[in-house]
Amino acid sequence: VVVQPNGGQAVHALPYPNGIYKIIARGSQTAGLFTIIEGLVYINEGARTHYHMKEDETFYVVNGTLQFYVAGDQFCAPAGTTVYIPRNVTQSVRNINSKPAHVQILFAPPGRENYLEQ
């Protein structure tokens, strides 16, 4: 699978007004192994405390800095950081800085793209 820089499908990630993400690779394109999405996390936006029952989640921070809470631990993840969160682990992520943070997220197994499209 090759996805060019302007490729992928844009989806709105509620409840945030600026939450536009792109589905880069779907499970149907990766032999059912994973899904990749990417997007910008704006100041004071992110994902509230939650967990995933069906998939592991891996974040790669391309630009900016994100604040994570994972299994009760809080830490900042600057550009270049990878954060792996297994399924059933409580997490939240937020941009507490003044610039949008560019993030790529891999879900394994796939299926999260179906949730984002709803």
Phi and psi restraints in degrees (range 20) as a CNS / XPLOR table:
assign (resid 1 and name C) (resid 2 and name N)
       (resid 2 and name CA) (resid 2 and name C) 1.0 -122.5 20.0 2
assign (resid 2 and name N) (resid 2 and name CA)
       (resid 2 and name C) (resid 3 and name N) 1.0 125.7 20.0 2
assign (resid 2 and name C) (resid 3 and name N)
       (resid 3 and name CA) (resid 3 and name C) 1.0 -120.2 20.0 2
assign (resid 3 and name N) (resid 3 and name CA)
       (resid 3 and name C) (resid 4 and name N) 1.0 117.6 20.0 2
assign (resid 3 and name C) (resid 4 and name N)
       (resid 4 and name CA) (resid 4 and name C) 1.0 -71.3 20.0 2
assign (resid 4 and name N) (resid 4 and name CA)
       (resid 4 and name C) (resid 5 and name N) 1.0 163.2 20.0 2
assign (resid 4 and name C) (resid 5 and name N)
       (resid 5 and name CA) (resid 5 and name C) 1.0 -52.0 20.0 2
assign (resid 5 and name N) (resid 5 and name CA)
       (resid 5 and name C) (resid 6 and name N) 1.0 -35.3 20.0 2
assign (resid 5 and name C) (resid 6 and name N)
       (resid 6 and name CA) (resid 6 and name C) 1.0 -95.4 20.0 2
assign (resid 6 and name N) (resid 6 and name CA)
       (resid 6 and name C) (resid 7 and name N) 1.0 10.6 20.0 2
assign (resid 6 and name C) (resid 7 and name N)
       (resid 7 and name CA) (resid 7 and name C) 1.0 -82.6 20.0 2
assign (resid 7 and name N) (resid 7 and name CA)
       (resid 7 and name C) (resid 8 and name N) 1.0 -177.3 20.0 2
assign (resid 7 and name C) (resid 8 and name N)
       (resid 8 and name CA) (resid 8 and name C) 1.0 93.2 20.0 2
assign (resid 8 and name N) (resid 8 and name CA)
       (resid 8 and name C) (resid 9 and name N) 1.0 169.4 20.0 2
assign (resid 8 and name C) (resid 9 and name N)
       (resid 9 and name CA) (resid 9 and name C) 1.0 -113.8 20.0 2
assign (resid 9 and name N) (resid 9 and name CA)
       (resid 9 and name C) (resid 10 and name N) 1.0 124.6 20.0 2
assign (resid 9 and name C) (resid 10 and name N)
       (resid 10 and name CA) (resid 10 and name C) 1.0 -75.5 20.0 2
assign (resid 10 and name N) (resid 10 and name CA)
       (resid 10 and name C) (resid 11 and name N) 1.0 136.1 20.0 2
assign (resid 10 and name C) (resid 11 and name N)
       (resid 11 and name CA) (resid 11 and name C) 1.0 -136.7 20.0 2
assign (resid 11 and name N) (resid 11 and name CA)
       (resid 11 and name C) (resid 12 and name N) 1.0 150.3 20.0 2
assign (resid 11 and name C) (resid 12 and name N)
       (resid 12 and name CA) (resid 12 and name C) 1.0 -92.5 20.0 2
assign (resid 12 and name N) (resid 12 and name CA)
       (resid 12 and name C) (resid 13 and name N) 1.0 124.4 20.0 2
assign (resid 12 and name C) (resid 13 and name N)
       (resid 13 and name CA) (resid 13 and name C) 1.0 -98.5 20.0 2
assign (resid 13 and name N) (resid 13 and name CA)
       (resid 13 and name C) (resid 14 and name N) 1.0 97.8 20.0 2
assign (resid 13 and name C) (resid 14 and name N)
       (resid 14 and name CA) (resid 14 and name C) 1.0 -67.7 20.0 2
assign (resid 14 and name N) (resid 14 and name CA)
       (resid 14 and name C) (resid 15 and name N) 1.0 155.6 20.0 2
assign (resid 14 and name C) (resid 15 and name N)
       (resid 15 and name CA) (resid 15 and name C) 1.0 -97.9 20.0 2
assign (resid 15 and name N) (resid 15 and name CA)
       (resid 15 and name C) (resid 16 and name N) 1.0 14.8 20.0 2
assign (resid 15 and name C) (resid 16 and name N)
       (resid 16 and name CA) (resid 16 and name C) 1.0 -90.9 20.0 2
assign (resid 16 and name N) (resid 16 and name CA)
       (resid 16 and name C) (resid 17 and name N) 1.0 132.3 20.0 2
assign (resid 16 and name C) (resid 17 and name N)
       (resid 17 and name CA) (resid 17 and name C) 1.0 -63.2 20.0 2
assign (resid 17 and name N) (resid 17 and name CA)
       (resid 17 and name C) (resid 18 and name N) 1.0 -28.0 20.0 2
assign (resid 17 and name C) (resid 18 and name N)
       (resid 18 and name CA) (resid 18 and name C) 1.0 -97.9 20.0 2
assign (resid 18 and name N) (resid 18 and name CA)
       (resid 18 and name C) (resid 19 and name N) 1.0 5.6 20.0 2
assign (resid 18 and name C) (resid 19 and name N)
       (resid 19 and name CA) (resid 19 and name C) 1.0 -77.3 20.0 2
assign (resid 19 and name N) (resid 19 and name CA)
       (resid 19 and name C) (resid 20 and name N) 1.0 73.7 20.0 2
assign (resid 19 and name C) (resid 20 and name N)
       (resid 20 and name CA) (resid 20 and name C) 1.0 -104.5 20.0 2
assign (resid 20 and name N) (resid 20 and name CA)
       (resid 20 and name C) (resid 21 and name N) 1.0 121.2 20.0 2
assign (resid 20 and name C) (resid 21 and name N)
       (resid 21 and name CA) (resid 21 and name C) 1.0 -119.7 20.0 2
assign (resid 21 and name N) (resid 21 and name CA)
       (resid 21 and name C) (resid 22 and name N) 1.0 162.9 20.0 2
assign (resid 21 and name C) (resid 22 and name N)
       (resid 22 and name CA) (resid 22 and name C) 1.0 -117.9 20.0 2
assign (resid 22 and name N) (resid 22 and name CA)
       (resid 22 and name C) (resid 23 and name N) 1.0 133.0 20.0 2
assign (resid 22 and name C) (resid 23 and name N)
       (resid 23 and name CA) (resid 23 and name C) 1.0 -82.5 20.0 2
assign (resid 23 and name N) (resid 23 and name CA)
       (resid 23 and name C) (resid 24 and name N) 1.0 112.7 20.0 2
assign (resid 23 and name C) (resid 24 and name N)
       (resid 24 and name CA) (resid 24 and name C) 1.0 -87.0 20.0 2
assign (resid 24 and name N) (resid 24 and name CA)
       (resid 24 and name C) (resid 25 and name N) 1.0 -45.3 20.0 2
assign (resid 24 and name C) (resid 25 and name N)
       (resid 25 and name CA) (resid 25 and name C) 1.0 -140.4 20.0 2
assign (resid 25 and name N) (resid 25 and name CA)
       (resid 25 and name C) (resid 26 and name N) 1.0 128.9 20.0 2
assign (resid 25 and name C) (resid 26 and name N)
       (resid 26 and name CA) (resid 26 and name C) 1.0 -96.1 20.0 2
assign (resid 26 and name N) (resid 26 and name CA)
       (resid 26 and name C) (resid 27 and name N) 1.0 160.7 20.0 2
assign (resid 26 and name C) (resid 27 and name N)
       (resid 27 and name CA) (resid 27 and name C) 1.0 -57.4 20.0 2
assign (resid 27 and name N) (resid 27 and name CA)
       (resid 27 and name C) (resid 28 and name N) 1.0 -34.7 20.0 2
assign (resid 27 and name C) (resid 28 and name N)
       (resid 28 and name CA) (resid 28 and name C) 1.0 -67.3 20.0 2
assign (resid 28 and name N) (resid 28 and name CA)
       (resid 28 and name C) (resid 29 and name N) 1.0 -18.2 20.0 2
assign (resid 28 and name C) (resid 29 and name N)
       (resid 29 and name CA) (resid 29 and name C) 1.0 -96.6 20.0 2
assign (resid 29 and name N) (resid 29 and name CA)
       (resid 29 and name C) (resid 30 and name N) 1.0 -12.3 20.0 2
assign (resid 29 and name C) (resid 30 and name N)
       (resid 30 and name CA) (resid 30 and name C) 1.0 -118.2 20.0 2
assign (resid 30 and name N) (resid 30 and name CA)
       (resid 30 and name C) (resid 31 and name N) 1.0 29.0 20.0 2
assign (resid 30 and name C) (resid 31 and name N)
       (resid 31 and name CA) (resid 31 and name C) 1.0 55.9 20.0 2
assign (resid 31 and name N) (resid 31 and name CA)
       (resid 31 and name C) (resid 32 and name N) 1.0 32.9 20.0 2
assign (resid 31 and name C) (resid 32 and name N)
       (resid 32 and name CA) (resid 32 and name C) 1.0 71.9 20.0 2
assign (resid 32 and name N) (resid 32 and name CA)
       (resid 32 and name C) (resid 33 and name N) 1.0 22.2 20.0 2
assign (resid 32 and name C) (resid 33 and name N)
       (resid 33 and name CA) (resid 33 and name C) 1.0 -94.5 20.0 2
assign (resid 33 and name N) (resid 33 and name CA)
       (resid 33 and name C) (resid 34 and name N) 1.0 -39.9 20.0 2
assign (resid 33 and name C) (resid 34 and name N)
       (resid 34 and name CA) (resid 34 and name C) 1.0 -162.4 20.0 2
assign (resid 34 and name N) (resid 34 and name CA)
       (resid 34 and name C) (resid 35 and name N) 1.0 168.6 20.0 2
assign (resid 34 and name C) (resid 35 and name N)
       (resid 35 and name CA) (resid 35 and name C) 1.0 -126.4 20.0 2
assign (resid 35 and name N) (resid 35 and name CA)
       (resid 35 and name C) (resid 36 and name N) 1.0 141.2 20.0 2
assign (resid 35 and name C) (resid 36 and name N)
       (resid 36 and name CA) (resid 36 and name C) 1.0 -122.0 20.0 2
assign (resid 36 and name N) (resid 36 and name CA)
       (resid 36 and name C) (resid 37 and name N) 1.0 131.5 20.0 2
assign (resid 36 and name C) (resid 37 and name N)
       (resid 37 and name CA) (resid 37 and name C) 1.0 -125.9 20.0 2
assign (resid 37 and name N) (resid 37 and name CA)
       (resid 37 and name C) (resid 38 and name N) 1.0 162.5 20.0 2
assign (resid 37 and name C) (resid 38 and name N)
       (resid 38 and name CA) (resid 38 and name C) 1.0 -147.1 20.0 2
assign (resid 38 and name N) (resid 38 and name CA)
       (resid 38 and name C) (resid 39 and name N) 1.0 158.4 20.0 2
assign (resid 38 and name C) (resid 39 and name N)
       (resid 39 and name CA) (resid 39 and name C) 1.0 179.9 20.0 2
assign (resid 39 and name N) (resid 39 and name CA)
       (resid 39 and name C) (resid 40 and name N) 1.0 -175.2 20.0 2
assign (resid 39 and name C) (resid 40 and name N)
       (resid 40 and name CA) (resid 40 and name C) 1.0 -108.3 20.0 2
assign (resid 40 and name N) (resid 40 and name CA)
       (resid 40 and name C) (resid 41 and name N) 1.0 137.3 20.0 2
assign (resid 40 and name C) (resid 41 and name N)
       (resid 41 and name CA) (resid 41 and name C) 1.0 -108.2 20.0 2
assign (resid 41 and name N) (resid 41 and name CA)
       (resid 41 and name C) (resid 42 and name N) 1.0 114.9 20.0 2
assign (resid 41 and name C) (resid 42 and name N)
       (resid 42 and name CA) (resid 42 and name C) 1.0 -84.3 20.0 2
assign (resid 42 and name N) (resid 42 and name CA)
       (resid 42 and name C) (resid 43 and name N) 1.0 166.6 20.0 2
assign (resid 42 and name C) (resid 43 and name N)
       (resid 43 and name CA) (resid 43 and name C) 1.0 -53.1 20.0 2
assign (resid 43 and name N) (resid 43 and name CA)
       (resid 43 and name C) (resid 44 and name N) 1.0 134.3 20.0 2
assign (resid 43 and name C) (resid 44 and name N)
       (resid 44 and name CA) (resid 44 and name C) 1.0 62.1 20.0 2
assign (resid 44 and name N) (resid 44 and name CA)
       (resid 44 and name C) (resid 45 and name N) 1.0 19.7 20.0 2
assign (resid 44 and name C) (resid 45 and name N)
       (resid 45 and name CA) (resid 45 and name C) 1.0 -117.6 20.0 2
assign (resid 45 and name N) (resid 45 and name CA)
       (resid 45 and name C) (resid 46 and name N) 1.0 167.5 20.0 2
assign (resid 45 and name C) (resid 46 and name N)
       (resid 46 and name CA) (resid 46 and name C) 1.0 155.3 20.0 2
assign (resid 46 and name N) (resid 46 and name CA)
       (resid 46 and name C) (resid 47 and name N) 1.0 -154.5 20.0 2
assign (resid 46 and name C) (resid 47 and name N)
       (resid 47 and name CA) (resid 47 and name C) 1.0 -112.5 20.0 2
assign (resid 47 and name N) (resid 47 and name CA)
       (resid 47 and name C) (resid 48 and name N) 1.0 129.0 20.0 2
assign (resid 47 and name C) (resid 48 and name N)
       (resid 48 and name CA) (resid 48 and name C) 1.0 -67.1 20.0 2
assign (resid 48 and name N) (resid 48 and name CA)
       (resid 48 and name C) (resid 49 and name N) 1.0 170.2 20.0 2
assign (resid 48 and name C) (resid 49 and name N)
       (resid 49 and name CA) (resid 49 and name C) 1.0 -57.5 20.0 2
assign (resid 49 and name N) (resid 49 and name CA)
       (resid 49 and name C) (resid 50 and name N) 1.0 127.3 20.0 2
assign (resid 49 and name C) (resid 50 and name N)
       (resid 50 and name CA) (resid 50 and name C) 1.0 -163.1 20.0 2
assign (resid 50 and name N) (resid 50 and name CA)
       (resid 50 and name C) (resid 51 and name N) 1.0 179.3 20.0 2
assign (resid 50 and name C) (resid 51 and name N)
       (resid 51 and name CA) (resid 51 and name C) 1.0 -149.8 20.0 2
assign (resid 51 and name N) (resid 51 and name CA)
       (resid 51 and name C) (resid 52 and name N) 1.0 160.5 20.0 2
assign (resid 51 and name C) (resid 52 and name N)
       (resid 52 and name CA) (resid 52 and name C) 1.0 -108.8 20.0 2
assign (resid 52 and name N) (resid 52 and name CA)
       (resid 52 and name C) (resid 53 and name N) 1.0 126.1 20.0 2
assign (resid 52 and name C) (resid 53 and name N)
       (resid 53 and name CA) (resid 53 and name C) 1.0 -82.9 20.0 2
assign (resid 53 and name N) (resid 53 and name CA)
       (resid 53 and name C) (resid 54 and name N) 1.0 -25.2 20.0 2
assign (resid 53 and name C) (resid 54 and name N)
       (resid 54 and name CA) (resid 54 and name C) 1.0 -108.6 20.0 2
assign (resid 54 and name N) (resid 54 and name CA)
       (resid 54 and name C) (resid 55 and name N) 1.0 -16.2 20.0 2
assign (resid 54 and name C) (resid 55 and name N)
       (resid 55 and name CA) (resid 55 and name C) 1.0 -141.5 20.0 2
assign (resid 55 and name N) (resid 55 and name CA)
       (resid 55 and name C) (resid 56 and name N) 1.0 151.4 20.0 2
assign (resid 55 and name C) (resid 56 and name N)
       (resid 56 and name CA) (resid 56 and name C) 1.0 -84.5 20.0 2
assign (resid 56 and name N) (resid 56 and name CA)
       (resid 56 and name C) (resid 57 and name N) 1.0 154.9 20.0 2
assign (resid 56 and name C) (resid 57 and name N)
       (resid 57 and name CA) (resid 57 and name C) 1.0 -131.7 20.0 2
assign (resid 57 and name N) (resid 57 and name CA)
       (resid 57 and name C) (resid 58 and name N) 1.0 130.9 20.0 2
assign (resid 57 and name C) (resid 58 and name N)
       (resid 58 and name CA) (resid 58 and name C) 1.0 -123.8 20.0 2
assign (resid 58 and name N) (resid 58 and name CA)
       (resid 58 and name C) (resid 59 and name N) 1.0 124.1 20.0 2
assign (resid 58 and name C) (resid 59 and name N)
       (resid 59 and name CA) (resid 59 and name C) 1.0 -101.4 20.0 2
assign (resid 59 and name N) (resid 59 and name CA)
       (resid 59 and name C) (resid 60 and name N) 1.0 140.2 20.0 2
assign (resid 59 and name C) (resid 60 and name N)
       (resid 60 and name CA) (resid 60 and name C) 1.0 -125.2 20.0 2
assign (resid 60 and name N) (resid 60 and name CA)
       (resid 60 and name C) (resid 61 and name N) 1.0 118.6 20.0 2
assign (resid 60 and name C) (resid 61 and name N)
       (resid 61 and name CA) (resid 61 and name C) 1.0 -86.3 20.0 2
assign (resid 61 and name N) (resid 61 and name CA)
       (resid 61 and name C) (resid 62 and name N) 1.0 110.1 20.0 2
assign (resid 61 and name C) (resid 62 and name N)
       (resid 62 and name CA) (resid 62 and name C) 1.0 -78.3 20.0 2
assign (resid 62 and name N) (resid 62 and name CA)
       (resid 62 and name C) (resid 63 and name N) 1.0 -49.3 20.0 2
assign (resid 62 and name C) (resid 63 and name N)
       (resid 63 and name CA) (resid 63 and name C) 1.0 -141.5 20.0 2
assign (resid 63 and name N) (resid 63 and name CA)
       (resid 63 and name C) (resid 64 and name N) 1.0 152.0 20.0 2
assign (resid 63 and name C) (resid 64 and name N)
       (resid 64 and name CA) (resid 64 and name C) 1.0 88.0 20.0 2
assign (resid 64 and name N) (resid 64 and name CA)
       (resid 64 and name C) (resid 65 and name N) 1.0 -167.7 20.0 2
assign (resid 64 and name C) (resid 65 and name N)
       (resid 65 and name CA) (resid 65 and name C) 1.0 -138.7 20.0 2
assign (resid 65 and name N) (resid 65 and name CA)
       (resid 65 and name C) (resid 66 and name N) 1.0 135.9 20.0 2
assign (resid 65 and name C) (resid 66 and name N)
       (resid 66 and name CA) (resid 66 and name C) 1.0 -118.7 20.0 2
assign (resid 66 and name N) (resid 66 and name CA)
       (resid 66 and name C) (resid 67 and name N) 1.0 147.4 20.0 2
assign (resid 66 and name C) (resid 67 and name N)
       (resid 67 and name CA) (resid 67 and name C) 1.0 -102.0 20.0 2
assign (resid 67 and name N) (resid 67 and name CA)
       (resid 67 and name C) (resid 68 and name N) 1.0 126.6 20.0 2
assign (resid 67 and name C) (resid 68 and name N)
       (resid 68 and name CA) (resid 68 and name C) 1.0 -112.1 20.0 2
assign (resid 68 and name N) (resid 68 and name CA)
       (resid 68 and name C) (resid 69 and name N) 1.0 148.0 20.0 2
assign (resid 68 and name C) (resid 69 and name N)
       (resid 69 and name CA) (resid 69 and name C) 1.0 -121.9 20.0 2
assign (resid 69 and name N) (resid 69 and name CA)
       (resid 69 and name C) (resid 70 and name N) 1.0 116.1 20.0 2
assign (resid 69 and name C) (resid 70 and name N)
       (resid 70 and name CA) (resid 70 and name C) 1.0 -130.7 20.0 2
assign (resid 70 and name N) (resid 70 and name CA)
       (resid 70 and name C) (resid 71 and name N) 1.0 119.1 20.0 2
assign (resid 70 and name C) (resid 71 and name N)
       (resid 71 and name CA) (resid 71 and name C) 1.0 51.9 20.0 2
assign (resid 71 and name N) (resid 71 and name CA)
       (resid 71 and name C) (resid 72 and name N) 1.0 38.6 20.0 2
assign (resid 71 and name C) (resid 72 and name N)
       (resid 72 and name CA) (resid 72 and name C) 1.0 87.9 20.0 2
assign (resid 72 and name N) (resid 72 and name CA)
       (resid 72 and name C) (resid 73 and name N) 1.0 -7.6 20.0 2
assign (resid 72 and name C) (resid 73 and name N)
       (resid 73 and name CA) (resid 73 and name C) 1.0 -97.3 20.0 2
assign (resid 73 and name N) (resid 73 and name CA)
       (resid 73 and name C) (resid 74 and name N) 1.0 136.1 20.0 2
assign (resid 73 and name C) (resid 74 and name N)
       (resid 74 and name CA) (resid 74 and name C) 1.0 -108.5 20.0 2
assign (resid 74 and name N) (resid 74 and name CA)
       (resid 74 and name C) (resid 75 and name N) 1.0 136.3 20.0 2
assign (resid 74 and name C) (resid 75 and name N)
       (resid 75 and name CA) (resid 75 and name C) 1.0 -157.9 20.0 2
assign (resid 75 and name N) (resid 75 and name CA)
       (resid 75 and name C) (resid 76 and name N) 1.0 158.5 20.0 2
assign (resid 75 and name C) (resid 76 and name N)
       (resid 76 and name CA) (resid 76 and name C) 1.0 -99.6 20.0 2
assign (resid 76 and name N) (resid 76 and name CA)
       (resid 76 and name C) (resid 77 and name N) 1.0 142.3 20.0 2
assign (resid 76 and name C) (resid 77 and name N)
       (resid 77 and name CA) (resid 77 and name C) 1.0 -122.0 20.0 2
assign (resid 77 and name N) (resid 77 and name CA)
       (resid 77 and name C) (resid 78 and name N) 1.0 99.9 20.0 2
assign (resid 77 and name C) (resid 78 and name N)
       (resid 78 and name CA) (resid 78 and name C) 1.0 -77.2 20.0 2
assign (resid 78 and name N) (resid 78 and name CA)
       (resid 78 and name C) (resid 79 and name N) 1.0 172.8 20.0 2
assign (resid 78 and name C) (resid 79 and name N)
       (resid 79 and name CA) (resid 79 and name C) 1.0 -49.2 20.0 2
assign (resid 79 and name N) (resid 79 and name CA)
       (resid 79 and name C) (resid 80 and name N) 1.0 136.6 20.0 2
assign (resid 79 and name C) (resid 80 and name N)
       (resid 80 and name CA) (resid 80 and name C) 1.0 95.9 20.0 2
assign (resid 80 and name N) (resid 80 and name CA)
       (resid 80 and name C) (resid 81 and name N) 1.0 -7.1 20.0 2
assign (resid 80 and name C) (resid 81 and name N)
       (resid 81 and name CA) (resid 81 and name C) 1.0 -85.0 20.0 2
assign (resid 81 and name N) (resid 81 and name CA)
       (resid 81 and name C) (resid 82 and name N) 1.0 140.6 20.0 2
assign (resid 81 and name C) (resid 82 and name N)
       (resid 82 and name CA) (resid 82 and name C) 1.0 -113.8 20.0 2
assign (resid 82 and name N) (resid 82 and name CA)
       (resid 82 and name C) (resid 83 and name N) 1.0 132.8 20.0 2
assign (resid 82 and name C) (resid 83 and name N)
       (resid 83 and name CA) (resid 83 and name C) 1.0 -125.7 20.0 2
assign (resid 83 and name N) (resid 83 and name CA)
       (resid 83 and name C) (resid 84 and name N) 1.0 119.0 20.0 2
assign (resid 83 and name C) (resid 84 and name N)
       (resid 84 and name CA) (resid 84 and name C) 1.0 -102.4 20.0 2
assign (resid 84 and name N) (resid 84 and name CA)
       (resid 84 and name C) (resid 85 and name N) 1.0 129.5 20.0 2
assign (resid 84 and name C) (resid 85 and name N)
       (resid 85 and name CA) (resid 85 and name C) 1.0 -127.2 20.0 2
assign (resid 85 and name N) (resid 85 and name CA)
       (resid 85 and name C) (resid 86 and name N) 1.0 111.3 20.0 2
assign (resid 85 and name C) (resid 86 and name N)
       (resid 86 and name CA) (resid 86 and name C) 1.0 -66.7 20.0 2
assign (resid 86 and name N) (resid 86 and name CA)
       (resid 86 and name C) (resid 87 and name N) 1.0 158.2 20.0 2
assign (resid 86 and name C) (resid 87 and name N)
       (resid 87 and name CA) (resid 87 and name C) 1.0 -58.3 20.0 2
assign (resid 87 and name N) (resid 87 and name CA)
       (resid 87 and name C) (resid 88 and name N) 1.0 154.3 20.0 2
assign (resid 87 and name C) (resid 88 and name N)
       (resid 88 and name CA) (resid 88 and name C) 1.0 67.6 20.0 2
assign (resid 88 and name N) (resid 88 and name CA)
       (resid 88 and name C) (resid 89 and name N) 1.0 13.7 20.0 2
assign (resid 88 and name C) (resid 89 and name N)
       (resid 89 and name CA) (resid 89 and name C) 1.0 -105.4 20.0 2
assign (resid 89 and name N) (resid 89 and name CA)
       (resid 89 and name C) (resid 90 and name N) 1.0 127.2 20.0 2
assign (resid 89 and name C) (resid 90 and name N)
       (resid 90 and name CA) (resid 90 and name C) 1.0 -65.9 20.0 2
assign (resid 90 and name N) (resid 90 and name CA)
       (resid 90 and name C) (resid 91 and name N) 1.0 136.9 20.0 2
assign (resid 90 and name C) (resid 91 and name N)
       (resid 91 and name CA) (resid 91 and name C) 1.0 -151.1 20.0 2
assign (resid 91 and name N) (resid 91 and name CA)
       (resid 91 and name C) (resid 92 and name N) 1.0 156.9 20.0 2
assign (resid 91 and name C) (resid 92 and name N)
       (resid 92 and name CA) (resid 92 and name C) 1.0 -150.8 20.0 2
assign (resid 92 and name N) (resid 92 and name CA)
       (resid 92 and name C) (resid 93 and name N) 1.0 158.1 20.0 2
assign (resid 92 and name C) (resid 93 and name N)
       (resid 93 and name CA) (resid 93 and name C) 1.0 -143.4 20.0 2
assign (resid 93 and name N) (resid 93 and name CA)
       (resid 93 and name C) (resid 94 and name N) 1.0 142.3 20.0 2
assign (resid 93 and name C) (resid 94 and name N)
       (resid 94 and name CA) (resid 94 and name C) 1.0 -151.2 20.0 2
assign (resid 94 and name N) (resid 94 and name CA)
       (resid 94 and name C) (resid 95 and name N) 1.0 145.8 20.0 2
assign (resid 94 and name C) (resid 95 and name N)
       (resid 95 and name CA) (resid 95 and name C) 1.0 -94.3 20.0 2
assign (resid 95 and name N) (resid 95 and name CA)
       (resid 95 and name C) (resid 96 and name N) 1.0 112.4 20.0 2
assign (resid 95 and name C) (resid 96 and name N)
       (resid 96 and name CA) (resid 96 and name C) 1.0 -104.4 20.0 2
assign (resid 96 and name N) (resid 96 and name CA)
       (resid 96 and name C) (resid 97 and name N) 1.0 7.1 20.0 2
assign (resid 96 and name C) (resid 97 and name N)
       (resid 97 and name CA) (resid 97 and name C) 1.0 -98.5 20.0 2
assign (resid 97 and name N) (resid 97 and name CA)
       (resid 97 and name C) (resid 98 and name N) 1.0 -175.9 20.0 2
assign (resid 97 and name C) (resid 98 and name N)
       (resid 98 and name CA) (resid 98 and name C) 1.0 -96.4 20.0 2
assign (resid 98 and name N) (resid 98 and name CA)
       (resid 98 and name C) (resid 99 and name N) 1.0 -5.6 20.0 2
assign (resid 98 and name C) (resid 99 and name N)
       (resid 99 and name CA) (resid 99 and name C) 1.0 -117.4 20.0 2
assign (resid 99 and name N) (resid 99 and name CA)
       (resid 99 and name C) (resid 100 and name N) 1.0 149.9 20.0 2
assign (resid 99 and name C) (resid 100 and name N)
       (resid 100 and name CA) (resid 100 and name C) 1.0 -61.1 20.0 2
assign (resid 100 and name N) (resid 100 and name CA)
       (resid 100 and name C) (resid 101 and name N) 1.0 144.5 20.0 2
assign (resid 100 and name C) (resid 101 and name N)
       (resid 101 and name CA) (resid 101 and name C) 1.0 -104.9 20.0 2
assign (resid 101 and name N) (resid 101 and name CA)
       (resid 101 and name C) (resid 102 and name N) 1.0 129.4 20.0 2
assign (resid 101 and name C) (resid 102 and name N)
       (resid 102 and name CA) (resid 102 and name C) 1.0 -91.7 20.0 2
assign (resid 102 and name N) (resid 102 and name CA)
       (resid 102 and name C) (resid 103 and name N) 1.0 125.9 20.0 2
assign (resid 102 and name C) (resid 103 and name N)
       (resid 103 and name CA) (resid 103 and name C) 1.0 -134.4 20.0 2
assign (resid 103 and name N) (resid 103 and name CA)
       (resid 103 and name C) (resid 104 and name N) 1.0 144.5 20.0 2
assign (resid 103 and name C) (resid 104 and name N)
       (resid 104 and name CA) (resid 104 and name C) 1.0 -114.2 20.0 2
assign (resid 104 and name N) (resid 104 and name CA)
       (resid 104 and name C) (resid 105 and name N) 1.0 138.2 20.0 2
assign (resid 104 and name C) (resid 105 and name N)
       (resid 105 and name CA) (resid 105 and name C) 1.0 -129.7 20.0 2
assign (resid 105 and name N) (resid 105 and name CA)
       (resid 105 and name C) (resid 106 and name N) 1.0 129.0 20.0 2
assign (resid 105 and name C) (resid 106 and name N)
       (resid 106 and name CA) (resid 106 and name C) 1.0 -109.5 20.0 2
assign (resid 106 and name N) (resid 106 and name CA)
       (resid 106 and name C) (resid 107 and name N) 1.0 128.5 20.0 2
assign (resid 106 and name C) (resid 107 and name N)
       (resid 107 and name CA) (resid 107 and name C) 1.0 -111.6 20.0 2
assign (resid 107 and name N) (resid 107 and name CA)
       (resid 107 and name C) (resid 108 and name N) 1.0 131.4 20.0 2
assign (resid 107 and name C) (resid 108 and name N)
       (resid 108 and name CA) (resid 108 and name C) 1.0 -138.4 20.0 2
assign (resid 108 and name N) (resid 108 and name CA)
       (resid 108 and name C) (resid 109 and name N) 1.0 128.1 20.0 2
assign (resid 108 and name C) (resid 109 and name N)
       (resid 109 and name CA) (resid 109 and name C) 1.0 -69.0 20.0 2
assign (resid 109 and name N) (resid 109 and name CA)
       (resid 109 and name C) (resid 110 and name N) 1.0 173.6 20.0 2
assign (resid 109 and name C) (resid 110 and name N)
       (resid 110 and name CA) (resid 110 and name C) 1.0 -72.8 20.0 2
assign (resid 110 and name N) (resid 110 and name CA)
       (resid 110 and name C) (resid 111 and name N) 1.0 176.4 20.0 2
assign (resid 110 and name C) (resid 111 and name N)
       (resid 111 and name CA) (resid 111 and name C) 1.0 132.7 20.0 2
assign (resid 111 and name N) (resid 111 and name CA)
       (resid 111 and name C) (resid 112 and name N) 1.0 -23.6 20.0 2
assign (resid 111 and name C) (resid 112 and name N)
       (resid 112 and name CA) (resid 112 and name C) 1.0 -61.3 20.0 2
assign (resid 112 and name N) (resid 112 and name CA)
       (resid 112 and name C) (resid 113 and name N) 1.0 -27.9 20.0 2
assign (resid 112 and name C) (resid 113 and name N)
       (resid 113 and name CA) (resid 113 and name C) 1.0 -60.9 20.0 2
assign (resid 113 and name N) (resid 113 and name CA)
       (resid 113 and name C) (resid 114 and name N) 1.0 -32.4 20.0 2
assign (resid 113 and name C) (resid 114 and name N)
       (resid 114 and name CA) (resid 114 and name C) 1.0 -66.8 20.0 2
assign (resid 114 and name N) (resid 114 and name CA)
       (resid 114 and name C) (resid 115 and name N) 1.0 -39.0 20.0 2
assign (resid 114 and name C) (resid 115 and name N)
       (resid 115 and name CA) (resid 115 and name C) 1.0 -64.2 20.0 2
assign (resid 115 and name N) (resid 115 and name CA)
       (resid 115 and name C) (resid 116 and name N) 1.0 -44.0 20.0 2
assign (resid 115 and name C) (resid 116 and name N)
       (resid 116 and name CA) (resid 116 and name C) 1.0 -65.4 20.0 2
assign (resid 116 and name N) (resid 116 and name CA)
       (resid 116 and name C) (resid 117 and name N) 1.0 -28.6 20.0 2
assign (resid 116 and name C) (resid 117 and name N)
       (resid 117 and name CA) (resid 117 and name C) 1.0 -79.2 20.0 2
assign (resid 117 and name N) (resid 117 and name CA)
       (resid 117 and name C) (resid 118 and name N) 1.0 -11.8 20.0 2
